[in-house]
Amino acid sequence: MRIRADSAMPTQRGTRAAKQIPVRINTRPCGNLYNGSIQSHGGVNSVVNRVPVLTPVQRAIVNIPAKKHNISVCALNPRSVGNKTLALSDYIISNDFDIVALTETWLNKHSQSSIGELVPAGYKIRHVPRCDNRCGGGVAILHKEGISASLVSSTKDSNFTHFEHLNCLFSYKDVRMQLAVVYRPPPSQRNGLKNSVFFSEWPLFLEKFVPIKHELYIVGDMNFHLDSPNDSDTVKFTDSLQACDFMQHVTGPTHLKGHTLDVVITRNTTHNTHVRVVDPVLCDKNGNVSGDHFAIHFKAVLVKPCAIQKSVSYRKLRDVDITDIRQSIMDSLPIDITDSALNDMVSTYNTCLRDVIDQHAPIIERTIHLRPSSPWYSDELRCIKRERRKLERKWQLTGLEIHHQIYRNKCVEYNKLLNVTKSSYYSSTASLST
């Protein structure tokens, strides 16, 4: 009996390591699919892998390797975090980022209050302010407490004068990853920076990453128009990456003016970073849109940390029937308790009550996961957040500017309500306590 090449065959699916999975192979053309090509659909980049076409009809056995756990990373230039700490903190919590790399933080030694408002519960921060007395600049990395982080190098302990950086080594469950955030200020007469000096320092910085064996990522704002491949500075920058066998993954505009300024740099062998350019629409405390850079979301190879756990104990007192517990107390108390000494009477009474409570509402112990929470967060905010996510997905699907503007307007509405709700909650709490 002759079997058609495109006839249906039973398949088995699974995700365990090295599991043999029979799949169907046919000879029909698969279209224009190329390994590693980038297709843009609604502003979201997706990697399309090569689909093999085998001529004989066969029951192929494919060995599926174990899945590597990836963490969620965000790189963003907020252009000062001090005036948008609440919006940025909410953005981190909403997206559940494991690591956040920030440039142009504008933080300094007097920014402790801003740092306290910025860092969500369950996160830690490392930041390096600009070394000289000039305002602006500064880089920072926020990470979940479950991820171990150690400082490798920074602007303070290096001789690089034309860019700021913070380089950290992250580890979790014997898996290590190195991430550096870099900010290059654009040259001007005021700061006296020159591209020629930068391109003499930048290769020396990249060379430090070449011998590293674990995964590495370099992110940040380079202030080059990387969307212009014929630009002389872009050519020099690209050549410096190729000389170290590195590649840059971000495509498309990362700035409101339409240029690609922000980067995600890895080795050429690092794939499936799933880079996405997202408009965060961060607002200041007055509800006005602040910031001109888009956020870069991507995946990094590191075991995702487990949520912090805590053991709690409680009783279900609401389920207790008052009549039953009253009767149990009457039955448990000894008749001749009044003939005892006062201390003995108190001890007997406490023991009796404890036994009755244990009988009707025993202690229950359970382990809970600690997550960032805000007591002031209202149902109205949750409703607007859901509407915002729907509009964001629609914009990413269509890529139309009208949908982008509708999404931005909803973000402004959400951020204004966010500030008002928090202020109202703590104002009412303070008035009740006085």
URKA-V760486 format. One line per field, one symbol per residue. ss: DSSP state (H for helix, E for strand, - for the rest). phi: phi as a letter, one per 30 degrees, with the letter a starting at -180 (. if undefined). psi: psi as a letter, one per 30 degrees, with the letter a starting at -180 (. if undefined). A space follows every 50 residues. Layout:
ss = ???
phi = ???
psi = ???
This chain:
ss = ------------------EEEEEE------------EEEEE--EEEEE-- --------EEEEEE-----EEEEEEEE-------HHHHHHHHHHH---EE EEE--------HHHHHHH----EEEEEE----------EEEEEE---EEE EEEEHHH------EEEEEEEEE--EEEEEEEEE-----------HHHHHH HHHHHHHHHH----EEEEEEE----------HHHHHHHHHHHH--EEE-- ----E------EEEEEE--------EEE----E-----E---E-EEEEEE E------EEEEEEE--HHH--HHHHHHHHHHH----HHH--HHHHHHHHH HHHHHHHHHH---EEEEEEE--------HHHHHHHHHHHHHHHHHHHH-- HHHHHHHHHHHHHHHHHHHHHHHHHHHHHHHHH-
phi = .dcddcddbdbbbabddhddbdbccbcddcidcbdidcccbiicdbccdd cdccdddacdccdcdddddcccbbcacdhicdcbddddddddddchddbb ccchdidbdccddddddddddjbbbbbbdddddddiijbabcbdddcdbb dcaaddcbcdccacabcbccbahicbacbbcbbcdddaddcidbdddedd ceddddddcddddddbbbbkcchcdddcdcdddddddddddddcicbccd bidcbddjccccbbcbdddcbhdhdbcbddhdbddcicdbjbcddccacb daddddddcbdbbabddddddddddddddddddddcdddcdddddddddd dddddddddcbddccacccdbebbdddcdddddddddddddddddddcid dddddddddddddddddddddddddddddddddc
psi = kkkkfglkkklkllglkgkjjklkklgkkgaikkkglkkkjhgkkkkjlk jkjkekkljkjkjjlkkkkklkkkkkjfikfegheeeeeeeeeefhkekk kklhfglafggeeeeefejlkgllkkljlkeagklaakllkklkffkkkk kelleeglgkfglkljkkkkkkhgklkkkkkkkjkkklfefgkkeeeeff eeeeeefffefkelkkkjlajfhkiffiffkeeeeeeeeeeefghllkfk llkglfggljflljkalffjlhfhkkkkjfiklafggkkkkgklkjklkk jkkkklkklkklklkifffkkeeeeeeeeeffklehffflleeeeeeeee eeeeeeeeeeilkkklklkklkljffkleeeeeeeeeeeeeeeeefeegk eeeeeeeeeeeeeeeeeeeeeeeeefeeeeeff.
